[in-house]
Amino acid sequence: MQNKELNKFNKMLSDKATIIGNLSNQYSKASTPEELMWCAIQMQNHANALRVIAERLGTDTKNIYGSDHHE
């Protein structure tokens, strides 16, 4: 069950990274300030979601496998 949860987070990370890459390509092809702004906002939103998912994956991984590092 624990690995399923980690796999879910890994898939979410991969999906967000793909979306951000696609938005980056759209941004480079945008021809109006509105298109540029839309792409920039979407990339920022997905980057924030990516950060949250990565933090959650790190926390869950640490909780499942433990850590030798004592903070």
C-alpha positions as CSV (number, residue, x, y, z in Angstrom):
1,M,0.0,0.0,0.0
2,Q,2.8,2.4,0.9
3,N,4.5,2.0,-2.5
4,K,1.2,2.7,-4.3
5,E,1.1,6.1,-2.5
6,L,4.7,6.9,-3.5
7,N,4.0,5.8,-7.1
8,K,1.0,8.1,-7.2
9,F,3.1,11.0,-6.2
10,N,5.8,10.1,-8.7
11,K,3.2,10.0,-11.5
12,M,1.8,13.3,-10.4
13,L,5.3,14.8,-10.5
14,S,5.9,13.4,-13.9
15,D,2.6,14.8,-15.2
16,K,3.2,18.3,-13.8
17,A,6.7,18.3,-15.3
18,T,5.3,17.4,-18.7
19,I,2.6,20.1,-18.4
20,I,5.2,22.7,-17.5
21,G,7.4,21.6,-20.4
22,N,4.4,21.9,-22.8
23,L,3.5,25.3,-21.4
24,S,7.1,26.4,-21.9
25,N,6.9,25.4,-25.6
26,Q,3.7,27.3,-25.9
27,Y,5.3,30.4,-24.2
28,S,8.1,30.4,-26.7
29,K,5.6,30.4,-29.6
30,A,3.2,32.9,-28.1
31,S,2.6,36.0,-30.2
32,T,0.6,38.3,-28.0
33,P,1.2,39.7,-24.5
34,E,-2.0,38.0,-23.4
35,E,-0.8,34.6,-24.6
36,L,2.5,35.2,-22.8
37,M,0.8,36.2,-19.6
38,W,-1.6,33.2,-19.7
39,C,1.3,30.8,-20.2
40,A,3.4,32.4,-17.5
41,I,0.5,32.2,-15.0
42,Q,-0.2,28.6,-15.9
43,M,3.5,27.7,-15.5
44,Q,3.6,29.4,-12.1
45,N,0.5,27.5,-10.9
46,H,1.8,24.2,-12.1
47,A,5.2,24.9,-10.6
48,N,3.7,25.6,-7.3
49,A,1.7,22.4,-7.4
50,L,4.9,20.6,-8.4
51,R,6.7,22.0,-5.4
52,V,3.9,20.9,-3.0
53,I,3.8,17.4,-4.5
54,A,7.6,17.0,-4.3
55,E,7.5,18.1,-0.6
56,R,4.7,15.5,0.1
57,L,6.7,12.8,-1.8
58,G,9.8,13.6,0.3
59,T,7.8,13.6,3.6
60,D,6.0,10.3,2.8
61,T,9.2,8.7,1.6
62,K,11.0,9.7,4.8
63,N,8.0,8.4,6.8
64,I,8.0,5.0,5.0
65,Y,11.7,4.3,4.8
66,G,12.9,6.3,7.7
67,S,15.9,8.5,7.9
68,D,19.4,8.1,9.4
69,H,19.8,11.9,9.5
70,H,18.6,13.4,12.8
71,E,17.5,17.0,12.5
